Amino acid sequence: MILNVFLSISLMLNVPIKPDTSHILPPPKIVKFYTSIAEKDGWVNVTKDTQEITFYVEAQNTDTVLFWLMPTGTGPDAYNQRKLIGYDINDDGDNKFSLTWKIPEPLLDHLQVQALGLEEIANEWLSIYSLP
């Protein structure tokens, strides 16, 4: 009731009501995303003898980073076939996340990283392949 009266008076007097935005958290932001193997022309080429690869993410306003492997291709089928290969939690507050992953088979995939904030998600991708 009091709120209705207050709103009615402010509308009649044309007094702007400024919302309190101090509780809105900044969104997560991926600052840097790279691997232990150099990227060339948008692709990471994993050589035949490579057993593992490390993915590095520097992200602000992020609690957890998820690492997904997704087949190349377009459409919802590719996205729905993605597999979670690992995650890292920001337990030391340094905004650095990483995952060392053992490569199980030849690759022709995209790697998606998701930086999870408290209210939003930021995404980055890279393409990765290896020859049998």
Secondary structure by P-SEA (a helix, b strand, c coil): caaaaaaaaaaaacbbbbccccccccccccccccccccccccbbbbcccccbbbbbbbbccccbbbbbbbcccccaaaaaaccccccccccccccbbbbbbccccccbbbbbbbbbcccbbbbbbbbbbbcc
